[in-house]
């Protein structure tokens, strides 16, 4: 009498092991047998589109980036020591030895119809007219305790910003030279200068949009000239504005 073939049944534990192995395979390699994003693998990373950027910033297209901007060193603020204005020397100095302090040098350069105090040897500005680049308004400057602040001298790259991005490692003489460098100074509307405070381009830009290109160019030029770093947010802001400039 022929033997009856015994049926083979898969035990429940074995079945669970098989199902788990299949699930792991699909998770790691996807249904097509290739490495999936969920599984990581060694594929090239993918980047979220601009709409998914947590800060809402569009990615910078290297093809549109000004070659000079590519030389900027992007880094978060790094000084552990506290900023103090006195670390940049007395305000204002006569660093060029022409007999006039830096504030008056900048006023003479940036104002029109300048008139000097009679006893100052054409050095101390008494009155003048400023066409303010930040607000595109015309301001009449009159020297005096209650009127001088209408026109202020702005550090394009603020001193505290410079301190956080490399100037803390400089000598006192280097910081004093930076604070009095005309390339980093502009005579501007007082309230606009106060609103800017120590902000970088990501937090503050001149209200006059027509000056945006010049402003970010000057900001970047100063950073490059002095080997200062720039924060990621400010670099994005500079590159974004610069991409729309002639």
trRosetta pair geometry for C-beta under 8 A, 3 or more apart (Angstrom, degrees):
i j d omega theta_ij theta_ji phi_ij phi_ji
10 14 5.2 -122 -175 86 90 121
10 15 5.1 109 126 -63 119 92
10 18 7.8 -24 -178 -1 147 142
11 14 4.7 89 61 9 84 105
11 15 7.0 -148 95 -9 42 88
12 15 5.6 -54 -146 34 32 113
12 16 6.5 33 157 -20 65 104
13 16 5.8 -56 -151 34 32 112
13 17 6.6 34 152 -21 65 103
14 17 5.6 -53 -154 32 35 113
14 18 6.6 35 151 -19 66 103
15 18 5.8 -54 -151 35 34 111
15 19 6.4 30 154 -16 67 107
16 19 5.8 -54 -144 39 32 109
16 20 6.2 34 156 -20 65 107
17 20 5.8 -57 -148 36 29 111
17 21 6.4 30 154 -21 64 106
18 21 5.8 -56 -151 34 30 111
18 22 6.5 29 153 -18 64 105
19 22 5.8 -54 -150 35 33 111
19 23 6.4 33 153 -20 66 106
20 23 5.7 -55 -148 36 32 112
20 24 6.4 32 155 -18 66 105
21 24 5.8 -55 -149 36 30 110
21 25 6.4 35 152 -22 64 106
22 25 5.6 -54 -150 33 32 114
22 26 6.5 27 155 -15 66 105
23 26 6.0 -55 -148 37 31 107
23 27 6.2 32 154 -20 65 109
24 27 5.6 -56 -146 37 30 113
24 28 6.2 19 161 -11 66 111
25 28 6.3 -66 -146 42 24 102
25 29 5.9 -34 178 32 64 112
26 29 7.1 -81 -126 59 18 73
26 30 6.8 23 -168 -147 56 10
26 31 6.1 20 -141 -77 96 61
27 36 7.3 -119 167 50 34 137
27 38 6.1 -92 -174 109 73 128
27 39 6.1 128 133 -74 67 101
28 35 7.2 -49 157 -130 70 66
28 36 6.9 156 151 31 21 98
28 38 7.8 -116 -100 93 26 89
28 39 3.7 105 -144 -123 49 143
28 41 7.6 118 -179 -61 81 95
29 32 8.0 -126 143 71 83 54
29 33 5.6 -6 146 -156 123 31
29 34 6.1 155 -175 77 80 14
29 35 5.8 -51 -121 -90 62 38
29 36 6.3 120 175 -10 9 90
29 39 6.4 -9 -51 10 38 167
30 33 7.0 -69 78 12 80 17
30 34 5.6 -21 53 64 125 66
30 35 7.1 64 2 135 109 10
30 36 3.7 136 -55 -64 101 108
30 39 7.6 -119 -32 4 77 124
35 39 5.8 -125 -162 79 75 120
35 40 7.7 -67 -178 87 115 38
35 41 3.3 35 -165 -63 144 166
35 42 7.4 -108 -114 32 178 59
35 43 5.6 -177 93 -30 130 116
36 39 4.9 87 59 11 82 101
36 41 7.6 128 46 -12 36 125
37 40 7.7 43 -178 -71 36 28
37 43 7.8 -82 -93 64 61 138
37 46 6.9 -37 -117 16 128 130
47 59 7.0 76 134 -86 139 148
48 52 3.6 -107 175 91 121 125
48 53 6.3 166 98 -66 114 52
49 52 5.5 86 58 14 65 100
49 53 7.8 -96 112 -28 39 82
50 53 5.4 -29 -157 -6 44 118
50 56 7.8 44 168 -171 81 40
50 57 7.2 -105 -148 111 90 35
50 58 4.1 -6 -124 -116 139 65
50 59 6.0 -124 -77 -3 88 77
53 56 5.8 -174 87 -56 101 9
53 57 5.2 -105 134 52 153 61
53 58 7.3 -150 3 -81 151 23
53 59 7.4 -178 -69 -51 133 74
55 233 7.4 -127 -176 -108 157 97
57 233 7.9 -156 -59 -129 152 67
57 236 5.1 -1 -167 175 149 149
57 240 7.6 -111 -155 -63 97 137
58 240 7.1 114 53 -110 102 112
60 64 7.8 -134 -177 66 72 97
60 65 6.1 56 164 -75 114 114
60 236 6.7 -136 -51 -123 114 70
60 239 4.9 1 -121 129 130 149
60 240 7.5 -105 -96 -65 90 68
60 243 7.8 -162 -142 -56 80 135
61 64 4.6 54 83 17 106 105
61 65 7.1 -168 91 -30 54 84
61 243 7.4 93 46 -125 98 139
62 65 5.3 -46 -148 11 41 123
62 70 8.0 59 -147 -95 88 118
64 243 4.6 48 140 -133 127 103
65 69 5.5 -119 -179 73 93 121
65 70 5.9 98 130 -60 126 93
65 239 5.9 -24 -118 -143 91 114
65 242 7.7 55 -142 98 51 125
65 243 7.4 -36 -85 -83 45 94
66 69 4.4 88 68 -2 92 106
66 70 7.5 -154 95 -13 53 80
66 239 7.8 -152 20 -123 88 71
66 242 5.2 -78 -12 162 122 137
67 70 5.6 -47 -160 20 41 117
67 71 7.7 41 147 -21 62 97
68 71 5.9 -52 -169 22 45 113
68 220 6.7 106 121 138 111 128
68 221 7.9 -3 157 -88 143 68
68 224 6.7 -51 178 -69 100 164
69 72 5.6 -27 -168 0 53 116
69 220 6.0 -51 -100 -149 79 149
69 235 7.7 129 -177 -157 105 86
69 238 6.6 176 -129 121 124 116
69 239 5.8 133 165 -92 155 87
69 242 6.3 168 -52 69 147 169
71 224 6.0 59 100 -122 118 116
72 220 6.4 -78 -71 -146 129 95
72 223 6.1 31 -124 114 102 134
72 224 6.6 -81 -84 -74 73 89
72 229 7.6 104 176 -150 79 46
72 230 5.1 -10 176 17 125 128
72 235 6.1 174 109 -115 140 109
72 238 7.8 84 -25 80 171 151
73 227 8.0 21 14 -171 129 62
73 229 4.6 -70 94 -112 98 83
73 230 7.1 137 75 19 50 75
74 229 6.8 112 -138 -171 9 94
74 230 5.8 -44 -107 74 59 82
74 231 7.4 32 -159 161 75 14
74 232 5.5 71 -179 -88 117 63
74 235 4.9 -33 -105 -34 112 160
75 78 6.4 -18 141 -35 118 123
75 165 7.3 140 74 -138 99 83
75 229 4.1 -30 41 180 107 150
75 230 7.5 101 34 55 62 36
75 231 7.4 -65 85 -101 39 42
76 231 6.1 48 -119 -128 44 84
76 232 7.1 -19 -72 -5 73 97
77 164 3.7 -22 -145 170 109 121
77 165 6.3 -71 -112 -65 67 72
77 231 6.4 -18 -36 -82 78 110
78 164 6.8 127 32 179 49 66
78 165 7.4 91 22 -108 89 38
78 229 7.6 45 3 50 118 146
79 83 7.5 94 91 -62 142 82
79 163 5.9 -68 19 147 162 78
79 164 5.2 -122 21 -120 106 46
79 168 4.0 121 -114 -15 134 159
81 168 5.8 150 53 -154 111 132
83 87 7.3 -121 -161 32 54 133
83 159 7.5 137 -170 120 123 87
83 160 4.5 68 173 -128 167 87
83 163 4.4 123 -108 90 105 162
83 164 7.1 -47 -61 -47 124 84
84 87 4.8 100 74 -17 87 103
85 88 6.2 -61 -171 33 50 105
85 91 7.3 -33 163 -25 117 126
85 159 6.5 78 -120 97 70 150
86 89 7.7 119 -173 -21 44 5
87 163 7.3 81 83 -107 137 124
87 172 7.1 -118 -169 -116 61 79
87 175 5.9 -42 137 138 77 165
88 91 7.9 38 96 -62 101 92
88 159 5.2 -73 -37 -149 161 134
88 167 7.9 8 -90 159 101 140
88 175 4.5 -116 -114 154 62 105
88 176 6.1 145 174 -85 52 46
88 178 6.8 -86 -143 74 108 98
88 179 4.0 115 163 -56 117 139
89 93 5.9 -26 143 -34 130 133
89 172 6.8 117 -66 174 87 86
89 175 6.5 165 -14 104 93 88
89 176 3.2 70 -33 -108 149 99
89 179 5.8 -169 48 48 104 142
89 180 7.4 -49 80 -24 138 112
90 93 5.8 107 75 -66 90 90
90 176 7.9 22 30 -129 60 112
91 103 7.7 71 171 -47 83 115
91 179 7.1 -99 -91 157 85 130
92 101 4.2 112 94 163 104 115
92 102 4.2 -130 179 46 122 91
92 103 4.4 179 -2 -19 159 93
92 104 7.9 174 81 4 144 72
92 153 7.8 37 -81 54 138 160
92 180 6.5 124 -163 -108 85 103
93 101 6.4 166 105 -143 9 86
93 102 6.1 33 60 -16 56 111
93 176 6.3 34 2 -178 156 108
93 179 7.9 84 16 91 111 107
93 180 5.3 -70 55 -74 99 153
94 97 6.2 99 139 -86 99 27
94 98 6.8 -141 -168 46 103 60
94 99 6.6 19 -152 -114 146 3
94 100 6.3 144 -118 79 105 29
94 101 5.2 -81 -66 -95 78 50
94 102 7.2 -163 -93 -36 36 67
95 102 6.6 25 11 -67 99 111
95 176 7.1 164 -92 139 123 95
95 177 6.3 133 -152 -115 150 62
95 180 4.5 135 -7 107 136 145
96 105 7.3 101 29 -103 130 157
98 105 7.2 102 58 -94 132 116
99 121 6.7 -46 139 93 143 132
99 123 5.8 -99 119 -98 96 141
100 104 4.6 -110 -178 87 110 120
100 105 5.3 138 108 -60 117 81
100 108 7.4 15 152 -10 164 140
100 123 4.1 -163 -92 -152 99 98
100 124 7.6 -172 -130 -60 95 50
101 104 5.5 87 60 17 73 99
101 105 7.1 -129 105 -9 36 93
102 105 5.3 -54 -146 35 36 118
102 106 6.3 32 158 -18 69 103
102 153 7.6 123 122 177 94 165
102 180 4.3 -135 -75 -146 154 93
102 182 7.4 -155 -155 -70 97 76
102 185 7.0 -169 164 -70 112 173
103 106 6.1 -60 -155 36 29 106
103 107 6.4 27 151 -17 65 108
103 153 5.4 -129 -124 -24 78 149
104 107 5.4 -50 -142 38 38 113
104 108 6.2 42 156 -22 68 103
104 123 5.8 57 133 164 154 67
104 124 5.7 -83 -109 -111 145 42
104 125 5.5 173 -139 -6 85 93
105 108 5.9 -56 -151 35 28 111
105 109 6.4 24 152 -16 62 109
105 182 6.7 -93 124 -85 120 117
106 109 5.6 -56 -147 39 34 112
106 110 5.9 6 164 -1 70 116
106 153 5.3 94 79 -122 153 118
106 182 6.3 179 -89 -124 88 88
106 185 5.0 -90 -101 131 141 126
106 186 7.2 -176 -170 -133 124 12
106 187 5.4 157 139 -48 100 93
107 110 6.4 -69 -132 48 24 93
107 111 5.3 2 180 -3 67 123
107 114 7.2 126 137 -120 88 123
107 125 4.3 -115 120 7 137 158
107 128 6.5 145 172 36 97 153
107 141 7.2 -160 -150 138 115 167
107 151 7.2 96 -114 123 101 135
107 153 7.7 -80 -51 -74 80 107
107 187 5.6 105 -98 -88 54 142
108 111 7.0 -51 -110 42 14 95
108 114 5.9 65 -125 -135 61 170
108 125 6.2 -157 -64 -67 71 118
109 182 6.9 82 0 -153 169 130
109 187 7.7 162 73 -7 84 117
110 130 6.4 24 130 -124 99 97
110 186 6.6 118 -100 -161 152 60
110 187 3.8 174 81 29 148 118
111 114 5.2 106 97 -77 110 97
111 125 6.7 103 42 -155 149 149
111 128 3.3 48 157 147 142 139
111 129 6.1 132 -167 58 87 37
111 130 5.2 -57 -105 -74 81 76
111 141 6.1 -68 -117 24 142 140
111 151 7.6 30 -79 -167 118 165
111 187 6.4 -47 -47 95 85 165
112 128 6.5 143 65 -174 34 90
112 129 4.8 -36 66 67 89 97
112 130 7.7 161 17 -83 76 29
112 131 7.3 33 0 -10 119 96
113 127 7.6 -42 121 119 93 92
113 128 5.8 155 82 -141 69 58
113 129 5.0 40 42 9 115 107
114 125 5.6 -69 -155 -129 106 104
114 127 7.5 164 -149 88 40 53
114 128 4.3 0 -99 -97 64 118
115 125 7.5 95 71 -159 43 64
115 126 5.1 -55 103 62 86 105
115 127 4.7 11 47 52 108 91
115 128 6.9 -171 19 -64 64 69
116 120 5.4 -131 170 67 107 116
116 122 4.9 -157 -21 -121 171 43
116 123 6.7 89 -150 35 129 33
116 124 6.1 107 -161 69 84 55
116 125 6.2 -63 -104 -104 63 37
116 126 5.8 109 -172 -3 14 98
117 120 4.2 76 70 -11 97 123
117 123 8.0 -44 48 66 94 68
117 124 4.3 -13 22 85 119 112
117 125 7.8 37 -14 82 83 7
117 126 4.8 135 -62 -64 64 108
117 143 7.3 -63 -59 62 107 157
120 123 4.4 -128 155 53 99 86
120 124 3.7 -124 -127 21 162 97
124 143 7.3 66 157 -114 95 169
125 128 5.7 -32 -174 -15 123 127
125 141 7.2 10 137 118 122 133
125 143 6.4 155 104 -55 67 124
126 142 7.7 -6 157 -151 63 54
126 143 5.0 -94 -142 20 42 124
127 140 7.4 -12 -164 179 97 85
127 141 6.2 157 -156 91 46 72
127 142 5.4 0 -107 -105 88 61
127 143 6.9 -109 -62 0 51 83
128 141 4.7 -4 61 55 77 118
129 138 6.4 -5 -177 -171 102 97
129 139 7.3 157 -159 79 55 46
129 140 5.9 -27 -106 -106 75 58
129 141 6.9 -160 -82 14 22 85
130 138 7.2 159 85 -155 50 48
130 139 4.6 -14 63 60 100 97
130 141 5.8 70 -14 -34 106 114
130 151 5.3 136 -8 -112 154 130
130 187 5.6 -122 -121 126 133 117
130 188 7.8 179 166 -114 142 17
130 189 7.8 180 110 -66 132 60
131 136 7.6 -1 175 -148 85 44
131 137 7.8 -172 -152 95 52 26
131 138 5.5 -24 -101 -99 66 73
132 135 4.9 14 103 44 127 89
132 136 6.7 -92 82 -33 77 12
132 137 5.2 1 40 57 116 71
132 138 7.4 -165 4 -87 82 20
132 139 5.6 53 -38 -4 113 117
132 151 8.0 -148 -87 -116 105 86
132 187 8.0 -107 -110 119 71 74
132 188 5.6 86 -150 -153 97 57
132 189 4.3 42 -147 -40 157 94
132 192 7.2 134 170 21 136 146
132 208 8.0 158 111 -16 84 139
133 136 7.3 18 -153 -71 25 58
133 186 6.5 -65 37 -179 129 140
133 188 6.6 -69 47 -107 82 93
133 206 6.8 -51 126 -142 78 158
133 208 6.8 -138 163 58 45 141
133 211 4.9 126 169 -122 89 148
133 214 7.3 -86 -175 90 134 139
133 215 7.8 162 136 -70 119 96
134 154 7.7 85 -48 -8 140 161
134 186 8.0 130 -38 116 103 136
134 188 4.8 50 -2 -156 127 120
134 189 5.6 -123 66 26 115 103
134 192 4.4 147 118 143 141 156
134 193 7.6 167 12 -57 169 66
134 196 8.0 -88 -140 -43 147 131
134 206 4.1 -133 -141 -136 67 106
134 207 6.4 65 156 29 75 81
134 208 6.1 150 157 17 24 105
134 211 6.6 -111 -99 73 32 159
135 188 8.0 117 1 -173 90 88
135 189 4.8 18 5 -10 128 154
135 192 5.5 -145 -43 -57 108 143
135 206 7.3 -129 -53 -174 43 92
135 207 5.3 23 -108 61 67 119
135 208 5.6 147 -147 -35 10 106
136 207 8.0 -120 14 94 90 89
136 208 3.9 127 -21 -109 105 138
136 210 6.8 63 -72 46 138 117
136 211 7.2 -165 -56 -26 95 117
137 189 6.6 57 54 -79 112 133
139 150 5.8 -178 -178 148 125 109
139 151 5.9 156 112 -72 136 97
139 189 6.2 162 -46 -100 148 78
140 150 7.9 0 77 116 54 152
141 147 7.7 132 -166 144 49 101
141 148 7.7 42 -165 -131 91 48
141 150 6.4 -170 -111 81 64 110
141 151 4.5 -28 -101 0 116 142
142 147 4.4 -22 79 135 93 150
142 148 7.7 -102 92 -72 51 51
142 150 7.8 42 35 32 73 135
143 147 7.0 106 143 84 5 106
143 148 5.5 31 -140 -88 52 99
144 147 4.3 44 57 33 103 104
144 148 5.9 -175 54 -34 40 85
145 148 7.1 -11 -100 8 13 109
147 150 5.8 -25 -177 -4 61 116
148 151 7.2 -78 -179 52 49 78
149 152 6.3 11 -158 -67 57 99
149 190 4.9 84 153 -131 70 152
150 189 7.6 -48 171 -148 61 57
150 190 5.2 -119 -153 -6 17 129
151 187 5.5 10 177 -176 110 101
151 188 7.2 150 -155 72 66 24
151 189 7.3 -52 -109 -105 54 27
151 190 6.3 -79 -54 -46 10 91
152 187 7.5 162 84 -150 28 56
152 188 6.2 -34 68 66 76 76
152 189 7.7 -3 28 113 89 22
152 190 4.5 104 -16 -108 108 69
152 193 4.4 -117 76 45 131 161
152 194 7.6 105 14 -41 162 78
153 185 5.6 -6 -178 -165 103 107
153 186 7.2 157 -155 77 57 32
153 187 5.9 -35 -98 -93 66 59
153 188 7.7 114 -123 19 20 79
153 193 8.0 80 69 -125 19 157
154 185 7.0 149 76 -152 48 53
154 186 5.1 -20 57 62 99 86
154 187 7.8 153 13 -108 82 10
154 188 4.7 3 -9 20 125 131
154 193 4.7 -142 -81 -118 104 109
154 196 6.8 40 -139 63 127 150
155 158 5.2 111 88 -114 112 38
155 159 5.6 67 66 -36 172 76
155 162 8.0 -79 155 -14 136 123
155 179 7.1 -51 -97 -138 133 59
155 184 5.6 12 -154 144 74 102
155 185 6.4 -30 -99 -94 52 67
156 184 5.1 -128 33 -160 97 62
156 185 7.2 -118 -14 -62 87 18
156 186 6.3 74 -63 -4 93 110
156 215 7.3 -170 -147 -155 107 70
156 218 5.0 -87 -163 128 160 117
156 219 5.6 -141 154 -84 106 65
156 222 5.9 156 83 -16 117 151
157 161 5.7 -125 180 85 74 124
157 162 5.5 88 134 -62 110 98
157 184 5.7 -59 33 -147 89 118
157 219 5.9 126 -70 -143 84 69
157 222 4.5 -154 -8 104 128 140
157 223 6.3 152 -94 -60 147 75
157 228 6.9 124 180 68 154 162
158 161 4.2 93 62 4 88 106
158 162 6.9 -153 95 -7 47 84
158 196 7.6 -178 -65 136 121 103
158 197 7.3 17 -106 131 155 47
158 198 4.1 -179 130 -136 161 64
158 199 7.3 93 -13 36 142 33
158 200 8.0 -111 19 -69 108 59
159 162 5.6 -53 -150 35 33 112
159 163 6.4 40 150 -25 65 102
159 167 7.6 -97 -166 82 62 165
159 178 7.7 129 -116 114 81 111
159 179 6.0 23 -99 -103 121 96
159 198 7.6 -74 55 -117 60 104
160 163 5.3 -45 -148 30 36 118
160 164 6.6 32 154 -14 64 104
160 198 4.2 -20 58 -138 123 144
161 164 6.0 -60 -153 39 31 106
161 165 6.2 0 158 4 66 118
161 198 5.6 173 -39 -180 87 87
161 199 7.9 4 -68 115 128 8
161 200 5.9 133 -128 -69 139 90
162 165 6.1 -78 -141 52 28 94
162 166 6.9 -64 -176 59 64 80
162 167 4.1 45 141 -16 93 139
162 178 6.4 164 173 153 164 146
162 226 7.2 -11 -140 108 115 152
162 228 5.8 -76 -133 -112 73 147
163 167 4.8 -67 -91 70 40 109
163 168 5.2 72 -170 -58 70 86
164 168 7.4 52 -83 -25 22 117
165 223 7.5 -41 128 -130 143 101
165 228 4.6 65 116 -177 111 96
165 229 4.4 -142 -165 59 96 77
165 230 6.7 39 -145 -76 148 32
165 231 7.5 -103 -89 -42 121 74
166 169 6.1 -57 -174 29 56 108
166 170 7.5 64 136 -35 74 98
166 226 7.3 154 93 129 133 98
166 227 6.3 -155 168 110 160 79
166 228 4.5 -155 35 -120 131 64
166 229 5.8 136 -39 4 112 83
167 170 5.0 -35 -158 7 58 122
167 174 7.7 -164 -146 116 81 105
167 175 5.7 99 -179 -105 111 95
167 178 6.5 -110 -120 54 129 169
167 226 7.6 0 -79 153 93 134
167 228 6.9 -8 -39 -101 85 112
170 174 3.8 -120 -178 86 118 129
170 175 5.1 144 94 -51 127 83
170 178 7.5 56 114 -12 175 135
171 174 4.7 99 53 5 77 101
171 175 7.2 -146 93 -3 42 86
172 175 5.9 -59 -151 38 32 109
172 176 6.3 33 153 -20 67 106
173 176 5.7 -53 -146 36 32 111
173 177 6.4 33 154 -19 64 105
174 177 5.8 -54 -149 35 31 112
174 178 6.5 34 152 -20 64 105
175 178 5.5 -52 -149 35 35 114
175 179 6.3 34 154 -20 66 106
176 179 5.8 -54 -146 36 31 111
176 180 6.5 4 161 4 64 113
177 180 6.4 -77 -148 51 27 93
177 181 6.3 50 152 -57 66 97
178 181 5.7 -35 -146 -6 32 120
178 184 6.9 7 -177 32 68 158
178 226 6.2 58 -111 -114 118 148
180 185 7.8 -10 -160 -41 30 141
181 184 4.7 55 83 19 103 104
181 185 6.8 166 89 -14 52 100
181 222 7.9 143 96 -131 136 104
182 185 5.3 -73 -137 44 39 111
183 218 7.8 -172 169 -154 73 94
183 221 7.3 -106 169 117 117 117
183 222 6.5 164 124 -93 100 90
183 225 7.0 18 113 31 149 172
184 218 7.8 147 -115 167 49 102
184 222 4.8 90 -97 -119 101 137
188 192 5.8 -96 151 79 114 117
188 193 5.2 133 86 -59 115 105
189 192 4.1 68 79 12 106 114
189 193 6.7 -179 87 -14 53 85
190 193 5.7 -59 -150 35 30 111
190 194 6.4 27 156 -17 66 105
191 194 5.5 -53 -146 37 35 113
191 195 6.3 38 154 -22 66 103
192 195 5.6 -52 -149 34 33 112
192 196 6.5 35 152 -21 64 104
192 206 7.1 34 -176 -134 134 72
192 207 6.6 -110 -119 3 118 110
193 196 5.7 -52 -150 33 32 113
194 197 6.8 22 179 -64 39 73
195 204 6.8 159 127 -136 85 133
196 199 5.5 -126 -173 41 60 104
196 204 4.7 158 -126 135 68 155
197 204 7.6 144 39 -24 76 159
199 202 7.9 -132 178 64 94 63
199 203 3.9 -118 -156 85 118 118
199 204 3.8 90 96 8 143 117
200 203 6.0 83 56 20 61 96
200 204 7.5 134 76 38 24 81
200 219 7.7 112 -155 -166 75 140
200 230 7.5 135 -151 -155 143 84
200 231 6.2 170 32 32 169 117
200 233 7.2 118 85 93 130 96
200 234 3.8 -54 149 -96 139 130
200 237 7.3 140 130 49 95 141
201 204 7.1 -94 -124 70 26 52
201 205 5.9 48 -152 -82 74 87
201 215 7.4 142 -105 126 110 108
201 216 5.8 55 -109 -103 155 93
201 219 6.0 154 -44 88 118 175
201 234 5.2 106 44 -148 86 82
201 237 4.1 -179 114 111 102 130
201 238 5.5 109 57 -63 157 75
201 241 7.2 -98 179 -2 138 139
202 231 7.1 -82 6 85 139 118
202 233 3.9 33 -100 141 171 100
202 234 4.8 -104 -16 -81 105 54
202 236 6.9 56 -95 64 112 93
202 237 4.2 -158 -80 -28 63 140
203 233 8.0 54 -38 127 80 131
205 212 5.9 17 -178 -117 126 95
205 215 6.7 130 -154 96 79 153
205 237 7.6 -152 -64 175 114 125
205 241 7.5 164 -122 -82 140 144
206 209 7.8 -179 93 -76 85 25
206 211 4.8 -34 83 81 152 121
206 212 6.6 -152 50 -79 98 58
206 215 5.4 -171 -4 -64 118 154
208 211 4.7 56 94 6 105 111
209 212 5.5 -14 -166 -25 53 118
211 214 5.4 -61 -166 48 66 111
211 215 5.5 70 137 -32 87 107
212 215 5.7 -60 -146 35 28 113
212 216 6.5 15 165 -9 67 105
212 241 5.1 -133 156 -156 111 127
212 245 7.9 -146 100 -79 90 105
213 216 6.5 -60 -147 39 26 98
213 217 6.2 27 156 -19 63 112
213 241 6.5 -169 -90 153 52 102
213 242 7.1 108 -134 -107 75 51
213 244 7.8 -122 -81 89 104 77
213 245 3.8 124 -124 -113 123 124
213 246 7.4 33 -151 23 166 75
214 217 5.7 -61 -148 39 29 113
214 218 6.3 27 157 -18 66 107
215 218 6.0 -58 -150 36 28 107
215 219 6.3 28 153 -20 64 108
215 241 7.9 -46 72 145 94 160
216 219 5.4 -50 -143 37 36 116
216 220 6.2 34 158 -16 67 105
216 237 7.4 -151 -112 124 125 82
216 238 4.5 158 -164 -136 115 74
216 241 4.6 146 -16 81 157 136
216 242 5.8 -126 109 -56 136 89
217 220 6.0 -58 -147 40 27 106
217 221 6.1 30 154 -23 64 109
217 242 7.3 121 -71 -103 75 102
217 245 7.7 158 -51 -172 113 174
218 221 5.6 -54 -142 36 31 113
218 222 6.4 30 160 -19 65 104
219 222 6.2 -58 -155 33 26 108
219 223 6.7 25 151 -16 61 108
219 234 8.0 -122 151 176 137 116
219 238 6.5 -134 87 -104 123 120
220 223 5.6 -56 -151 37 35 113
220 224 6.2 30 155 -16 69 108
220 230 7.7 -15 -113 -69 71 151
220 238 5.6 122 -64 -167 112 143
220 242 7.8 20 -20 -68 152 140
221 224 5.8 -59 -147 40 30 108
221 225 6.1 32 155 -24 66 109
222 225 5.7 -53 -142 34 30 112
222 226 6.3 -1 167 6 65 112
222 228 7.4 -4 125 31 77 130
223 226 6.7 -80 -149 51 21 89
223 228 4.5 -101 -142 70 69 99
223 229 7.4 -64 -164 99 113 4
223 230 5.6 12 -148 -59 160 105
224 227 7.6 30 -169 -71 28 35
230 234 5.0 -121 -179 89 97 114
230 235 4.8 119 113 -64 121 89
230 238 7.2 -36 -178 4 154 144
231 234 4.5 84 56 12 88 103
231 235 6.8 -150 89 -9 42 86
232 235 5.7 -55 -146 35 30 113
232 236 6.5 31 156 -19 64 104
233 236 5.8 -53 -152 34 31 111
233 237 6.5 29 151 -18 64 106
234 237 5.5 -51 -146 37 36 112
234 238 6.2 38 155 -20 67 104
235 238 5.8 -54 -146 37 30 110
235 239 6.1 24 158 -14 66 109
236 239 6.0 -59 -143 42 27 106
236 240 6.0 30 157 -24 64 110
237 240 5.7 -54 -144 34 27 113
237 241 6.5 23 159 -13 63 105
238 241 6.2 -60 -151 39 27 105
238 242 6.0 23 155 -17 65 115
239 242 5.6 -58 -139 42 30 112
239 243 6.3 41 159 -33 65 102
240 243 6.0 -49 -152 21 26 113
240 244 7.7 8 155 -3 55 103
241 244 6.5 -75 -168 41 36 100
241 245 6.8 41 143 -37 70 107
242 245 5.4 -49 -150 15 43 121
